[in-house]
Amino acid sequence: MEADIEVCDGFAPNPCISYTNCTGSAFIAGWTDVCCQPMAVKNTRYAMLSVIGLVGIVGTVCNIITISTFIYLYFFAERIKKKFGHEFVMVKDPVFFLILHLSFCDLLYCIFGLPSYWIVHYHGYFPYSEEMCKYSAFTRNVLAYADFNTLALISAYFAWRRSCDRSYKIENGGRPALAAIICVWIFCISLTCVPFFGFCGHFGYDSVQGRCHIICCQGHIIEAVGVGLPSLVVVVSYSLLYINLTKLQNMEKQEIVLSGTDLHGFGSGTRTAFSCCCCFIQLGCYYKPCQATEDGETGRQRKAVMILTICYVVFILPHSIFELLPSTISDRALISVLVHAWFWCMYIVNFFIYIIFWRRVRIGIRIFFRDMLDIAGWKQRNNPDLGGQNNASSVWWIDIRNLQ
């Protein structure tokens, strides 16, 4: 370690310059592999490699399950209805396609984005060409911006659906969702291409933070638009939704009081308290008449909104704020390591928030695995340890098979 300090003695990396010598294009033996990362980044090498590897593996598996299940539910609706007696109306909802797209972006980020970080932390520099360093940063930023803006679309969609009336009907949400997704990709690719034209910085290897990314000293317009704007949309949308759900719960309480009161001569007890419930806990906003109760569905909806907002603030907002900070702040390298390690956990949490807490998708995942087991011929297999009987509490795959 002391030898490394002696080799790099006098080297003060400029935050506004891309260091070609920190890539494979101009490798200097004994210097590139020693001086291209700050000591704060080097000291967290093994921790970062573990976090990146764990998030990459778990995120890839979770998002493949999500994408496979959604594709299965969409293309095999008749088979599911005949074989299992389930009908998933949510496949017509735009949010279905938006969450599918979100999982697709997360999967691509786990496959193409995280490995670029892992390679740099493993070698201490970027071992491939400078051009590949630039394009890996470009790809990673496009995927990250697409992910952020998809989250913003989902939150804005929920806020808009909260304002819909009982006459709203879900028909074919695929077309508007597809149009929105195409616009997201055009916007994100166009925004990320700006540094290639010499505006708002340039792509390269940043020796201050020890990674390939956008190097900008004239402001952070790209980060503000690509990260800050969708972050603001998410926070505002979920805040408005939480306020509206709080008002709805108060209205339900008033209806409970009025339900047994003589209103305009109609007689006592003739009015039944029904309210239009936006079932947010299932992340699909559909309308149904439901009995108003003090501790009814609205309370659970409000808790779900709180969980979504808190998770977004806890995992994503620190990263959004960090990207907007000046590149000359002290200890930026250490802050970058901690913020990114925390932010990457969002690619795991996303799955549990948007998928596991959505009951219909949870059932869809079980049906998907059950059907795959049936196709694989699991029906004909019998475990001798069970004495020829299916003990539903013994193993998880038999519990899936017992789904009704």
C-alpha positions as CSV (number, residue, x, y, z in Angstrom):
1,M,0.0,0.0,0.0
2,E,2.8,2.4,0.8
3,A,4.5,1.5,-2.5
4,D,1.3,2.5,-4.3
5,I,1.3,5.8,-2.5
6,E,4.9,6.5,-3.6
7,V,4.1,5.6,-7.2
8,C,1.2,8.0,-7.3
9,D,2.9,10.7,-5.2
10,G,2.2,14.1,-6.8
11,F,-0.6,12.9,-9.0
12,A,-3.7,15.0,-8.4
13,P,-6.5,13.9,-10.8
14,N,-8.4,16.6,-12.6
15,P,-12.2,16.1,-12.3
16,C,-12.7,17.7,-15.7
17,I,-10.3,15.4,-17.7
18,S,-10.8,11.9,-19.1
19,Y,-7.6,9.9,-18.4
20,T,-6.8,7.7,-21.4
21,N,-3.9,6.2,-19.4
22,C,-6.5,4.6,-17.1
23,T,-7.9,2.5,-19.9
24,G,-6.4,-0.2,-22.0
25,S,-5.7,2.3,-24.8
26,A,-2.7,3.8,-23.1
27,F,-1.8,1.3,-20.3
28,I,1.3,2.2,-18.3
29,A,2.7,-0.8,-16.4
30,G,3.1,-0.1,-12.7
31,W,1.1,3.2,-12.9
32,T,-2.3,2.5,-14.5
33,D,-3.2,-0.4,-12.2
34,V,-2.1,1.6,-9.2
35,C,-3.1,5.3,-9.6
36,C,-6.4,5.3,-11.5
37,Q,-8.6,4.9,-8.4
38,P,-8.6,7.0,-5.2
39,M,-7.6,5.2,-2.0
40,A,-11.1,5.5,-0.7
41,V,-12.4,3.5,-3.6
42,K,-9.5,0.9,-3.3
43,N,-10.3,0.3,0.4
44,T,-13.9,-0.7,-0.5
45,R,-12.9,-3.0,-3.4
46,Y,-14.0,-6.3,-2.0
47,A,-17.2,-4.9,-0.5
48,M,-18.1,-3.3,-3.8
49,L,-17.4,-6.5,-5.8
50,S,-19.6,-8.4,-3.4
51,V,-22.5,-5.9,-3.6
52,I,-22.3,-5.6,-7.4
53,G,-22.1,-9.4,-7.8
54,L,-25.0,-10.0,-5.4
55,V,-27.3,-7.4,-6.9
56,G,-26.4,-8.5,-10.4
57,I,-27.2,-12.1,-9.8
58,V,-30.4,-11.6,-7.7
59,G,-31.6,-8.8,-9.9
60,T,-31.1,-10.8,-13.1
61,V,-33.0,-13.8,-11.7
62,C,-35.9,-11.7,-10.3
63,N,-36.3,-9.7,-13.4
64,I,-36.2,-12.8,-15.7
65,I,-39.0,-14.3,-13.5
66,T,-41.0,-11.1,-13.8
67,I,-40.6,-10.8,-17.6
68,S,-41.3,-14.5,-18.2
69,T,-44.4,-14.4,-16.1
70,F,-45.8,-11.2,-17.7
71,I,-45.2,-12.6,-21.2
72,Y,-46.9,-15.8,-20.2
73,L,-49.9,-14.0,-18.8
74,Y,-50.3,-11.9,-21.9
75,F,-49.9,-14.5,-24.6
76,F,-51.5,-17.5,-22.9
77,A,-54.6,-15.9,-21.4
78,E,-57.0,-18.5,-22.9
79,R,-54.9,-21.4,-21.7
80,I,-54.7,-19.9,-18.2
81,K,-58.5,-19.4,-18.1
82,K,-59.3,-22.9,-19.3
83,K,-56.7,-24.8,-17.2
84,F,-56.6,-22.8,-14.0
85,G,-59.9,-20.8,-14.1
86,H,-58.1,-17.4,-13.7
87,E,-58.5,-14.4,-15.9
88,F,-56.0,-11.6,-15.6
89,V,-57.7,-8.4,-16.7
90,M,-54.5,-6.4,-15.7
91,V,-52.9,-7.4,-19.0
92,K,-55.0,-4.8,-20.7
93,D,-53.9,-2.1,-18.2
94,P,-51.1,0.3,-19.3
95,V,-49.3,-0.2,-15.9
96,F,-48.9,-3.9,-16.8
97,F,-46.7,-2.9,-19.8
98,L,-44.9,-0.2,-17.9
99,I,-43.9,-2.5,-15.1
100,L,-42.8,-5.1,-17.8
101,H,-40.7,-2.4,-19.4
102,L,-39.3,-1.4,-15.9
103,S,-38.2,-5.0,-15.4
104,F,-36.7,-5.1,-18.8
105,C,-34.7,-2.0,-18.1
106,D,-33.6,-3.4,-14.7
107,L,-32.5,-6.7,-16.4
108,L,-30.5,-4.8,-19.0
109,Y,-28.8,-2.7,-16.3
110,C,-27.9,-5.9,-14.4
111,I,-26.4,-7.5,-17.5
112,F,-24.7,-4.5,-19.2
113,G,-24.5,-1.7,-16.5
114,L,-23.3,-3.4,-13.4
115,P,-20.5,-5.5,-15.0
116,S,-18.8,-2.3,-16.2
117,Y,-18.5,-1.2,-12.5
118,W,-17.4,-4.7,-11.5
119,I,-14.6,-4.7,-14.1
120,V,-13.2,-1.4,-12.9
121,H,-13.3,-2.3,-9.2
122,Y,-11.7,-5.7,-9.9
123,H,-8.8,-4.3,-12.1
124,G,-8.4,-0.9,-10.6
125,Y,-8.8,0.6,-14.0
126,F,-10.8,0.0,-17.2
127,P,-8.8,-2.8,-19.0
128,Y,-10.4,-2.2,-22.4
129,S,-10.1,0.6,-24.9
130,E,-11.1,4.2,-24.2
131,E,-13.8,4.0,-26.8
132,M,-15.4,1.0,-25.1
133,C,-15.2,2.9,-21.8
134,K,-17.2,5.7,-23.4
135,Y,-19.8,3.5,-24.9
136,S,-20.2,1.4,-21.7
137,A,-20.9,4.6,-19.8
138,F,-23.3,5.7,-22.6
139,T,-25.2,2.4,-22.4
140,R,-25.3,2.4,-18.7
141,N,-26.6,6.0,-18.5
142,V,-29.3,5.3,-21.2
143,L,-30.6,2.3,-19.2
144,A,-30.5,4.3,-15.9
145,Y,-32.4,7.2,-17.4
146,A,-34.9,4.9,-19.0
147,D,-35.4,3.2,-15.6
148,F,-35.9,6.6,-13.9
149,N,-38.4,7.8,-16.4
150,T,-40.4,4.6,-16.4
151,L,-40.7,4.9,-12.6
152,A,-41.9,8.5,-13.2
153,L,-44.5,7.2,-15.8
154,I,-45.8,4.6,-13.3
155,S,-46.2,7.1,-10.5
156,A,-47.8,9.7,-12.7
157,Y,-50.2,7.0,-14.1
158,F,-51.2,6.1,-10.5
159,A,-51.9,9.7,-9.7
160,W,-53.9,10.2,-12.8
161,R,-55.9,7.0,-12.3
162,R,-56.8,8.2,-8.8
163,S,-58.7,11.1,-10.5
164,C,-60.7,8.8,-12.9
165,D,-64.4,8.3,-12.3
166,R,-66.6,5.2,-12.3
167,S,-67.2,5.4,-16.0
168,Y,-63.6,4.7,-16.7
169,K,-63.0,1.3,-18.3
170,I,-59.8,-0.5,-19.2
171,E,-59.8,-1.5,-22.8
172,N,-56.4,-1.8,-24.5
173,G,-53.6,-0.2,-22.6
174,G,-50.9,-1.7,-24.8
175,R,-50.9,1.0,-27.4
176,P,-50.7,4.1,-25.1
177,A,-48.1,2.3,-23.0
178,L,-46.0,1.3,-26.1
179,A,-46.2,4.9,-27.3
180,A,-45.0,6.2,-23.9
181,I,-42.2,3.6,-23.8
182,I,-41.0,4.6,-27.3
183,C,-41.0,8.3,-26.2
184,V,-39.0,7.4,-23.1
185,W,-36.3,5.6,-25.2
186,I,-36.1,8.4,-27.8
187,F,-35.8,11.0,-25.0
188,C,-33.2,9.0,-23.0
189,I,-31.0,8.2,-26.0
190,S,-31.2,11.8,-27.3
191,L,-30.3,13.2,-23.9
192,T,-27.4,10.8,-23.4
193,C,-26.0,11.6,-26.9
194,V,-25.5,15.2,-26.0
195,P,-21.9,14.8,-24.6
196,F,-20.8,13.2,-27.9
197,F,-21.4,16.6,-29.5
198,G,-19.3,18.4,-27.0
199,F,-22.1,19.9,-25.0
200,C,-22.5,19.4,-21.2
201,G,-19.3,17.4,-20.7
202,H,-17.9,14.3,-22.4
203,F,-17.7,10.6,-21.8
204,G,-14.5,9.1,-20.4
205,Y,-12.6,7.7,-17.4
206,D,-13.0,9.8,-14.3
207,S,-9.9,9.2,-12.1
208,V,-11.5,11.2,-9.3
209,Q,-14.3,8.6,-8.8
210,G,-12.5,5.7,-10.5
211,R,-15.1,4.8,-13.2
212,C,-16.3,5.5,-16.7
213,H,-19.1,8.0,-16.9
214,I,-20.0,11.6,-18.0
215,I,-17.3,14.1,-17.0
216,C,-18.8,17.6,-16.7
217,C,-17.5,20.7,-15.0
218,Q,-19.9,23.2,-16.6
219,G,-23.0,22.1,-14.6
220,H,-25.1,19.0,-14.4
221,I,-27.9,19.7,-16.9
222,I,-28.0,16.1,-18.1
223,E,-28.3,14.7,-14.6
224,A,-30.9,17.3,-13.7
225,V,-33.0,16.3,-16.6
226,G,-32.4,12.6,-16.7
227,V,-32.4,11.9,-13.0
228,G,-33.7,15.0,-11.1
229,L,-36.8,15.6,-13.2
230,P,-38.3,12.0,-13.0
231,S,-37.3,11.9,-9.3
232,L,-39.4,15.0,-8.8
233,V,-42.3,13.5,-10.7
234,V,-42.3,10.4,-8.6
235,V,-42.2,12.2,-5.2
236,V,-44.9,14.7,-6.3
237,S,-47.2,12.0,-7.8
238,Y,-47.0,9.7,-4.8
239,S,-47.5,12.7,-2.4
240,L,-50.6,13.8,-4.3
241,L,-51.9,10.3,-4.3
242,Y,-51.3,9.9,-0.6
243,I,-53.2,13.2,0.1
244,N,-56.1,12.1,-2.1
245,L,-56.4,8.7,-0.4
246,T,-56.4,10.4,3.0
247,K,-59.3,12.6,1.9
248,L,-61.1,9.5,0.6
249,Q,-60.7,7.8,4.0
250,N,-62.2,10.8,5.7
251,M,-65.1,10.7,3.3
252,E,-65.7,7.1,4.1
253,K,-65.8,7.9,7.8
254,Q,-68.4,10.5,7.1
255,E,-70.5,8.1,5.1
256,I,-70.4,5.6,8.0
257,V,-72.0,8.3,10.2
258,L,-74.6,9.2,7.5
259,S,-75.5,5.7,6.5
260,G,-78.1,5.3,9.2
261,T,-79.4,8.9,9.0
262,D,-82.7,10.0,7.4
263,L,-81.6,12.0,4.4
264,H,-84.2,14.2,2.6
265,G,-87.1,12.0,3.7
266,F,-85.8,8.7,2.2
267,G,-85.9,7.1,5.6
268,S,-83.5,5.7,8.1
269,G,-81.2,2.9,6.9
270,T,-82.2,3.2,3.2
271,R,-78.9,4.6,2.2
272,T,-76.1,2.1,1.9
273,A,-72.6,3.5,2.2
274,F,-70.7,2.6,-1.0
275,S,-67.5,4.3,-2.2
276,C,-65.5,4.1,-5.3
277,C,-62.3,2.4,-4.3
278,C,-59.1,2.7,-6.2
279,C,-57.4,-0.6,-5.2
280,F,-53.8,0.7,-5.1
281,I,-52.6,-2.1,-3.0
282,Q,-52.7,-4.3,-6.1
283,L,-51.1,-1.6,-8.2
284,G,-54.0,-1.7,-10.6
285,C,-56.6,1.0,-10.4
286,Y,-59.9,-0.6,-11.0
287,Y,-63.3,0.4,-9.6
288,K,-65.7,-1.6,-7.6
289,P,-68.5,-0.8,-5.1
290,C,-67.2,-1.6,-1.6
291,Q,-68.7,-1.2,1.9
292,A,-67.2,1.8,3.6
293,T,-65.6,1.0,6.9
294,E,-63.4,2.9,9.2
295,D,-60.5,0.5,8.8
296,G,-61.3,-0.3,5.2
297,E,-59.3,-0.6,1.9
298,T,-58.4,3.1,1.9
299,G,-56.2,2.6,5.0
300,R,-54.2,-0.2,3.4
301,Q,-53.9,1.9,0.2
302,R,-52.4,4.7,2.2
303,K,-49.9,2.4,3.8
304,A,-48.9,1.1,0.4
305,V,-48.3,4.6,-0.9
306,M,-46.2,5.4,2.1
307,I,-44.1,2.2,1.5
308,L,-43.6,3.1,-2.2
309,T,-42.6,6.7,-1.4
310,I,-40.3,5.8,1.5
311,C,-38.5,3.2,-0.6
312,Y,-38.1,5.6,-3.4
313,V,-36.7,8.3,-1.1
314,V,-34.4,5.9,0.8
315,F,-32.9,4.2,-2.2
316,I,-33.1,6.5,-5.2
317,L,-33.2,10.1,-4.0
318,P,-29.7,10.1,-2.4
319,H,-28.3,9.0,-5.8
320,S,-30.3,11.8,-7.6
321,I,-29.0,14.4,-5.2
322,F,-25.4,13.1,-5.5
323,E,-25.4,13.4,-9.3
324,L,-26.3,17.1,-9.0
325,L,-23.5,17.9,-6.5
326,P,-20.4,19.7,-7.8
327,S,-17.5,17.5,-9.0
328,T,-15.0,19.4,-6.8
329,I,-16.5,18.5,-3.4
330,S,-14.3,16.8,-0.9
331,D,-14.5,13.0,-0.4
332,R,-16.6,12.7,-3.5
333,A,-15.0,9.3,-4.3
334,L,-16.0,7.8,-0.9
335,I,-19.5,9.3,-1.2
336,S,-19.8,7.9,-4.7
337,V,-19.0,4.4,-3.6
338,L,-21.5,4.5,-0.7
339,V,-24.3,6.1,-2.7
340,H,-24.0,3.7,-5.6
341,A,-23.8,0.6,-3.4
342,W,-27.0,1.7,-1.7
343,F,-28.7,2.7,-5.0
344,W,-28.0,-0.6,-6.7
345,C,-30.1,-2.3,-4.0
346,M,-33.1,-0.7,-5.7
347,Y,-32.8,-3.2,-8.5
348,I,-33.7,-5.9,-5.9
349,V,-36.3,-3.9,-3.9
350,N,-38.1,-2.9,-7.1
351,F,-39.1,-6.6,-7.7
352,F,-40.6,-7.0,-4.2
353,I,-42.4,-3.7,-4.2
354,Y,-44.0,-3.8,-7.7
355,I,-44.3,-7.5,-8.1
356,I,-44.5,-9.4,-4.8
357,F,-46.9,-6.9,-3.2
358,W,-49.2,-7.1,-6.3
359,R,-51.4,-10.0,-5.4
360,R,-52.5,-10.8,-9.0
361,V,-49.0,-11.0,-10.2
362,R,-48.0,-13.2,-7.2
363,I,-50.8,-15.6,-8.3
364,G,-49.6,-15.3,-11.9
365,I,-46.0,-16.3,-10.9
366,R,-47.3,-19.3,-9.1
367,I,-49.5,-20.3,-12.1
368,F,-46.5,-19.8,-14.4
369,F,-44.3,-22.1,-12.4
370,R,-47.0,-24.7,-11.9
371,D,-47.7,-24.8,-15.7
372,M,-43.9,-25.1,-16.4
373,L,-43.7,-28.0,-14.0
374,D,-46.7,-29.7,-15.6
375,I,-45.1,-29.2,-19.1
376,A,-41.9,-30.7,-17.8
377,G,-43.8,-33.8,-16.8
378,W,-43.8,-33.2,-13.0
379,K,-47.2,-34.8,-12.7
380,Q,-45.8,-38.2,-13.5
381,R,-43.1,-37.9,-10.9
382,N,-43.6,-39.2,-7.4
383,N,-41.3,-38.6,-4.4
384,P,-40.7,-41.9,-2.5
385,D,-40.0,-40.0,0.7
386,L,-43.6,-38.8,0.7
387,G,-45.0,-42.3,0.7
388,G,-46.8,-41.7,-2.6
389,Q,-48.6,-38.7,-1.3
390,N,-48.1,-35.0,-2.0
391,N,-47.3,-33.4,1.3
392,A,-47.9,-29.7,0.6
393,S,-45.9,-28.5,3.5
394,S,-42.7,-30.4,2.7
395,V,-41.3,-28.6,-0.3
396,W,-42.1,-25.4,-2.1
397,W,-42.7,-26.8,-5.6
398,I,-45.4,-29.1,-4.3
399,D,-47.0,-26.1,-2.6
400,I,-47.0,-24.3,-6.0
401,R,-48.6,-27.4,-7.6
402,N,-51.4,-27.3,-5.0
403,L,-52.5,-23.8,-6.1
404,Q,-56.2,-23.6,-6.8
